[in-house]
Amino acid sequence: MDIIVCIKQVPDSYDISWDKSTGSLSRQSTGAILNPIDKNTLEAALTLREERGGFITAISMGPDQAEEVLREALGMGIDKAILLSDKVFAGADTLATSYALSCAIKKINRFDMVICGKESYDGVTGHVGPQLAEFLDLPQLTNSTEIAVKKNKVLVKQKIEDGYRLLEASFPVLITVGKNINQPRIPSMEDIMDAYREKMIDIWRGEDLNSNTEGFGLNGSPTKSQSVYVKKLEKGSAEILKGEPDVTAKRLVEILKEKGLL
Ligand SMILES: Cc1cc2nc3c(=O)[nH]c(=O)nc-3n(C[C@H](O)[C@H](O)[C@H](O)COP(=O)(O)OP(=O)(O)OC[C@H]3O[C@@H](n4cnc5c(N)ncnc54)[C@H](O)[C@@H]3O)c2cc1C
């Protein structure tokens, strides 16, 4: 089974800065990590490959430093890594991000399954998986907590608000996974060293994608941020309520009313 996994690099810090002209985060200025849930997407793909054989390609769109997350994915055991990195991709909202990823996936052409995380740690929109499925005209099975392949069908257990649903689809398919689907493996030191010393990462620019470049980056992004601000964290003091439960409960209700929370 040929699987494509989309992974994102996210800031590893609250110490962030903004480009006020575009309303976007200055990613070069922050430390960065692999989006935590994308470790689960990689683990899901690796588990399926162990069960059924196949080939795993990971794609990330981001600045040159996003190579780091692809090295991590190579260390975990994927077969091929592709970085979409070009000025033309900069300023992309979720639509332009999904469009660029879909162009890369169309270029790869051969795949049975695309796996994304349910949401990122920074943007948290959960848009990219479903939008990607639309661009690729694929059935989408979202927020999966279990994946099984039976003959030519894929079955997933999908977490919904008050329980689970069992869904099935034919290949090719796009699946988004939740955090509880698995426990991501920790690569050995040797595998990490190999990922840095032995493995190649393909870098694809906008012009490599044989597509309408108008759809990339800021040009292809209908979202316009009106303003951005960093919320100041209030340094509050804790009030500890002591005494008999009926007295402290009354006081708690009063406090919540004073704060407009009841
Ligand atoms: C006006 C505007 C300008 C922006 N400019 C920039 C910019 O210049 N640079 C920038 O980095 N961000 C920019 N962003 C943010 C960017 O649009 C989002 O980070 C991106 O679309 C992913 O959205 P999300 O974080 O909500 O991901 P979600 O949809 O929550 O992510 C779900 C899953 O999609 C996949 N995924 C998401 N993003 C990527 C990716 N980049 N590569 C591979 N897989 C991915 C992963 O599997 C992830 O787990 C901008 C946003 C706006 C609104």
PDBQT file of the ligand as one rigid body, heavy atoms in Angstrom, charges set to zero:
ROOT
HETATM    1  C1  LIG A 301      -3.578  35.166   6.011  1.00  0.00    +0.000 C 
HETATM    2  C2  LIG A 301      -2.739  34.015   6.495  1.00  0.00    +0.000 A 
HETATM    3  C3  LIG A 301      -1.378  33.983   6.174  1.00  0.00    +0.000 A 
HETATM    4  C4  LIG A 301      -0.591  32.928   6.620  1.00  0.00    +0.000 A 
HETATM    5  N1  LIG A 301       0.732  32.918   6.303  1.00  0.00    +0.000 NA
HETATM    6  C5  LIG A 301       1.520  31.902   6.672  1.00  0.00    +0.000 A 
HETATM    7  C6  LIG A 301       2.899  31.867   6.321  1.00  0.00    +0.000 A 
HETATM    8  O1  LIG A 301       3.426  32.791   5.703  1.00  0.00    +0.000 OA
HETATM    9  N2  LIG A 301       3.629  30.793   6.720  1.00  0.00    +0.000 N 
HETATM   10  C7  LIG A 301       3.051  29.767   7.401  1.00  0.00    +0.000 A 
HETATM   11  O2  LIG A 301       3.756  28.801   7.717  1.00  0.00    +0.000 OA
HETATM   12  N3  LIG A 301       1.776  29.770   7.770  1.00  0.00    +0.000 NA
HETATM   13  C8  LIG A 301       0.977  30.805   7.409  1.00  0.00    +0.000 A 
HETATM   14  N4  LIG A 301      -0.324  30.827   7.776  1.00  0.00    +0.000 N 
HETATM   15  C9  LIG A 301      -0.843  29.704   8.545  1.00  0.00    +0.000 C 
HETATM   16  C10 LIG A 301      -1.159  28.559   7.588  1.00  0.00    +0.000 C 
HETATM   17  O3  LIG A 301      -2.199  28.912   6.733  1.00  0.00    +0.000 OA
HETATM   18  C11 LIG A 301      -1.562  27.334   8.386  1.00  0.00    +0.000 C 
HETATM   19  O4  LIG A 301      -0.518  27.018   9.264  1.00  0.00    +0.000 OA
HETATM   20  C12 LIG A 301      -1.777  26.135   7.462  1.00  0.00    +0.000 C 
HETATM   21  O5  LIG A 301      -2.738  26.396   6.497  1.00  0.00    +0.000 OA
HETATM   22  C13 LIG A 301      -2.235  24.925   8.238  1.00  0.00    +0.000 C 
HETATM   23  O6  LIG A 301      -3.392  25.249   8.965  1.00  0.00    +0.000 OA
HETATM   24  P1  LIG A 301      -3.558  24.674  10.417  1.00  0.00    +0.000 P 
HETATM   25  O7  LIG A 301      -2.318  24.999  11.164  1.00  0.00    +0.000 OA
HETATM   26  O8  LIG A 301      -4.860  25.125  10.968  1.00  0.00    +0.000 OA
HETATM   27  O9  LIG A 301      -3.559  23.109  10.158  1.00  0.00    +0.000 OA
HETATM   28  P2  LIG A 301      -4.692  22.026  10.378  1.00  0.00    +0.000 P 
HETATM   29  O10 LIG A 301      -5.646  22.053   9.253  1.00  0.00    +0.000 OA
HETATM   30  O11 LIG A 301      -5.251  22.108  11.764  1.00  0.00    +0.000 OA
HETATM   31  O12 LIG A 301      -3.727  20.755  10.269  1.00  0.00    +0.000 OA
HETATM   32  C14 LIG A 301      -4.218  19.447  10.105  1.00  0.00    +0.000 C 
HETATM   33  C15 LIG A 301      -3.187  18.579   9.446  1.00  0.00    +0.000 C 
HETATM   34  O13 LIG A 301      -2.935  19.043   8.113  1.00  0.00    +0.000 OA
HETATM   35  C16 LIG A 301      -1.583  18.746   7.759  1.00  0.00    +0.000 C 
HETATM   36  N5  LIG A 301      -0.872  20.003   7.503  1.00  0.00    +0.000 N 
HETATM   37  C17 LIG A 301      -1.217  21.251   7.912  1.00  0.00    +0.000 A 
HETATM   38  N6  LIG A 301      -0.310  22.141   7.469  1.00  0.00    +0.000 NA
HETATM   39  C18 LIG A 301       0.619  21.461   6.756  1.00  0.00    +0.000 A 
HETATM   40  C19 LIG A 301       1.809  21.813   6.069  1.00  0.00    +0.000 A 
HETATM   41  N7  LIG A 301       2.240  23.077   6.005  1.00  0.00    +0.000 N 
HETATM   42  N8  LIG A 301       2.518  20.836   5.463  1.00  0.00    +0.000 NA
HETATM   43  C20 LIG A 301       2.100  19.546   5.521  1.00  0.00    +0.000 A 
HETATM   44  N9  LIG A 301       0.995  19.142   6.176  1.00  0.00    +0.000 NA
HETATM   45  C21 LIG A 301       0.255  20.081   6.780  1.00  0.00    +0.000 A 
HETATM   46  C22 LIG A 301      -0.974  17.992   8.939  1.00  0.00    +0.000 C 
HETATM   47  O14 LIG A 301      -1.204  16.620   8.752  1.00  0.00    +0.000 OA
HETATM   48  C23 LIG A 301      -1.827  18.510  10.110  1.00  0.00    +0.000 C 
HETATM   49  O15 LIG A 301      -1.821  17.608  11.197  1.00  0.00    +0.000 OA
HETATM   50  C24 LIG A 301      -1.150  31.866   7.377  1.00  0.00    +0.000 A 
HETATM   51  C25 LIG A 301      -2.510  31.900   7.680  1.00  0.00    +0.000 A 
HETATM   52  C26 LIG A 301      -3.300  32.961   7.261  1.00  0.00    +0.000 A 
HETATM   53  C27 LIG A 301      -4.749  32.965   7.615  1.00  0.00    +0.000 C 
ENDROOT
TORSDOF 0
